[in-house]
């Protein structure tokens, strides 16, 4: 296993290993805040359409990662269709934490413990760059949507309701 730089998260290590450029953007997380994505947008001074949340869904018994803007909601039917499934429901938070190695509110789509299929909302490539969790609450990573897709082996599909 490659040695991580002090303070580096698995997401940062994975991006560095792939040679992907990214910018770390940190802020002080309020422990009373439960709208993690909204908090990130406010604290970083970024439009909510550019900040993406990472969600896990169970599609026909298989976990799938969905990356959608915090300004919208995940369309479970659209996500299921994007991966050729029929039934989708949100994964239990404990399962999401166990499979990704991250805590809820800090789940990054990159550097997860278990490699899962990833679908990124089609709005991401329209942005000059996007922000995703860097692997802990109060830490985001700014990168291009194309680089996120490369790092996660993800695909793009219309999976968000606005």
SETOR-104329 format. One record per residue (C-alpha): x, y, z; residue number from 1; residue in one letter; chain. Coordinates in Angstrom, 2 decimals, m for minus. Each point is the difference from the previous one (the first is absolute). Example, Ala and Ser with C-alpha at 12.3 -4.5 7.8 and 13.67 -1.06 7.14 Angstrom:
2
R         u         v         w     i   aa   ch
R     12.30     m4.50      7.80     1    A    A
R      1.37      3.44     m0.66     2    S    A
//
This chain:
162
R         u         v         w     i   aa   ch
R      0.00      0.00      0.00     1    X    A
R      1.30      3.45     m0.90     2    X    A
R      0.92      2.24      2.90     3    X    A
R     m2.44      2.89      0.46     4    X    A
R      1.17      3.53      0.62     5    X    A
R     m0.89      1.30      3.45     6    X    A
R     m3.66      1.07      0.01     7    X    A
R     m0.71     m1.54     m3.39     8    X    A
R     m3.23     m1.92     m0.35     9    X    A
R     m0.39     m3.12     m2.15    10    X    A
R     m1.71      2.23     m2.57    11    X    A
R      3.02      2.29     m0.26    12    X    A
R      2.37     m2.94     m0.14    13    X    A
R     m2.00     m1.63     m2.80    14    X    A
R     m0.13      3.22     m2.05    15    X    A
R      3.73      0.60      0.46    16    X    A
R      0.78     m3.57     m1.01    17    X    A
R     m2.05      0.48     m3.20    18    X    A
R      1.76      3.29     m0.77    19    X    A
R     m3.26      1.95      0.20    20    X    A
R      0.18      3.69      0.87    21    X    A
R     m2.25      1.12      2.84    22    X    A
R     m0.27      2.79      2.56    23    X    A
R     m0.73     m0.70      3.66    24    X    A
R     m2.58      2.38      1.46    25    X    A
R     m0.53     m0.20      3.75    26    X    A
R     m2.40      1.73      2.36    27    X    A
R     m1.04     m0.33      3.62    28    X    A
R     m2.86     m2.49      0.20    29    X    A
R     m2.76      0.82      2.49    30    X    A
R     m0.80     m3.25      1.88    31    X    A
R     m3.64      1.14      0.32    32    X    A
R     m0.34      0.22     m3.81    33    X    A
R     m1.67     m2.94     m1.76    34    X    A
R     m0.23      1.54     m3.50    35    X    A
R      3.62     m0.80     m0.79    36    X    A
R     m0.11      1.01     m3.66    37    X    A
R     m1.85      3.24      0.67    38    X    A
R      2.50      0.83      2.71    39    X    A
R      2.90     m0.64     m2.39    40    X    A
R     m1.49      2.30     m2.66    41    X    A
R     m0.60      2.79      2.54    42    X    A
R      3.36     m0.30      1.73    43    X    A
R      1.97     m0.23     m3.24    44    X    A
R     m2.00      2.79     m1.65    45    X    A
R     m0.83     m2.21     m2.97    46    X    A
R     m3.30     m0.35     m1.89    47    X    A
R     m1.85     m3.12      1.23    48    X    A
R     m0.19     m1.25     m3.60    49    X    A
R      3.80     m0.49      0.08    50    X    A
R      0.08     m1.89      3.31    51    X    A
R     m0.85     m3.69     m0.38    52    X    A
R     m1.08     m2.45      2.68    53    X    A
R      0.93     m3.66     m0.01    54    X    A
R     m2.87     m2.39      0.70    55    X    A
R     m0.18     m3.79      0.05    56    X    A
R     m3.02     m1.89     m1.27    57    X    A
R     m0.89     m3.67     m0.04    58    X    A
R     m1.07     m0.92     m3.51    59    X    A
R     m1.38     m3.51     m0.29    60    X    A
R      2.35     m1.07      2.83    61    X    A
R      3.11      1.74     m1.36    62    X    A
R      1.42      3.17      1.54    63    X    A
R      0.51      2.89     m2.40    64    X    A
R      1.50      3.45      0.59    65    X    A
R     m1.96      3.03     m1.20    66    X    A
R      1.61      3.45     m0.24    67    X    A
R     m2.59      2.79     m0.26    68    X    A
R     m0.03      3.77      0.58    69    X    A
R     m0.96      1.07      3.52    70    X    A
R     m2.53      2.33     m1.64    71    X    A
R     m2.02     m3.02     m1.14    72    X    A
R     m1.11     m3.42      1.12    73    X    A
R      0.89     m3.47     m1.20    74    X    A
R     m2.56     m1.55     m2.35    75    X    A
R      0.15     m3.65      1.06    76    X    A
R     m1.92     m1.24     m3.05    77    X    A
R      2.37      1.83     m2.34    78    X    A
R      3.02     m1.41      1.85    79    X    A
R     m1.37     m3.54     m0.27    80    X    A
R     m0.63      0.49     m3.71    81    X    A
R      3.52      1.40     m0.49    82    X    A
R      1.54     m3.26      1.22    83    X    A
R     m2.57     m2.31     m1.56    84    X    A
R     m1.85     m0.69      3.26    85    X    A
R     m3.63      0.01      1.01    86    X    A
R     m0.32      0.75      3.72    87    X    A
R      2.02      2.52      1.93    88    X    A
R     m0.01      1.19      3.59    89    X    A
R      2.43      1.98      2.08    90    X    A
R      2.62     m2.09      1.77    91    X    A
R      0.04     m0.02      3.79    92    X    A
R      2.56      2.53      1.33    93    X    A
R      1.90     m2.68      1.94    94    X    A
R      0.40     m2.09     m3.16    95    X    A
R      1.12      3.05     m1.98    96    X    A
R      2.66      0.75      2.62    97    X    A
R      1.19     m3.61      0.14    98    X    A
R      0.27     m0.38     m3.79    99    X    A
R      1.63      3.37     m0.68   100    X    A
R      2.21      0.38      3.07   101    X    A
R     m1.32      3.55      0.50   102    X    A
R     m2.53      1.50      2.42   103    X    A
R     m3.35      1.35     m1.17   104    X    A
R      0.46      3.67     m0.88   105    X    A
R      3.56     m0.73     m1.05   106    X    A
R     m0.47     m2.81     m2.53   107    X    A
R      2.17      0.68     m3.00   108    X    A
R     m0.72     m1.65     m3.34   109    X    A
R      3.77     m0.51     m0.33   110    X    A
R      2.21     m2.40      1.96   111    X    A
R     m2.78     m2.13      1.43   112    X    A
R      0.81     m3.22      1.83   113    X    A
R     m2.17     m2.03     m2.42   114    X    A
R     m0.03      0.77     m3.71   115    X    A
R     m3.62      0.69     m0.99   116    X    A
R     m1.70      1.03     m3.23   117    X    A
R     m0.24      3.81     m0.05   118    X    A
R     m2.47      2.20     m1.86   119    X    A
R      0.56      3.77     m0.13   120    X    A
R     m2.83      2.37     m0.87   121    X    A
R      0.11      1.29     m3.57   122    X    A
R      0.15      3.60      1.27   123    X    A
R      3.57     m0.46      1.30   124    X    A
R      1.85      0.38     m3.33   125    X    A
R     m1.79      3.31     m0.60   126    X    A
R      1.89      1.54      2.95   127    X    A
R      3.53      1.45     m0.24   128    X    A
R      0.83     m2.20      3.01   129    X    A
R     m1.95     m1.81      2.69   130    X    A
R      0.42     m0.58      3.71   131    X    A
R     m0.36     m3.40      1.68   132    X    A
R      0.78     m1.17      3.50   133    X    A
R      3.68     m0.51      0.58   134    X    A
R     m0.58     m2.79      2.49   135    X    A
R     m1.02      1.74      3.19   136    X    A
R     m2.48      2.60      1.14   137    X    A
R      1.30      3.51     m0.64   138    X    A
R      2.23     m1.06     m2.88   139    X    A
R     m0.87      0.23     m3.69   140    X    A
R      2.00     m0.66     m3.13   141    X    A
R     m0.38      2.15     m3.11   142    X    A
R      0.65     m1.74     m3.31   143    X    A
R     m1.42     m0.38     m3.49   144    X    A
R     m2.98     m2.28     m0.58   145    X    A
R      2.03     m1.92     m2.59   146    X    A
R      2.74     m0.65      2.55   147    X    A
R     m2.57     m1.16      2.56   148    X    A
R     m1.40     m2.43     m2.57   149    X    A
R      3.50     m1.25     m0.75   150    X    A
R      0.86     m0.43      3.70   151    X    A
R     m3.22     m1.91      0.75   152    X    A
R     m0.41     m1.73     m3.36   153    X    A
R     m3.35      1.74      0.10   154    X    A
R     m2.59      0.72     m2.65   155    X    A
R     m2.22      3.03     m0.54   156    X    A
R     m3.80     m0.16      0.02   157    X    A
R     m2.97      2.22      0.87   158    X    A
R     m0.51     m1.23      3.59   159    X    A
R     m0.89      3.23      1.84   160    X    A
R     m3.38      1.64      0.52   161    X    A
R      0.25      3.78      0.19   162    X    A
//
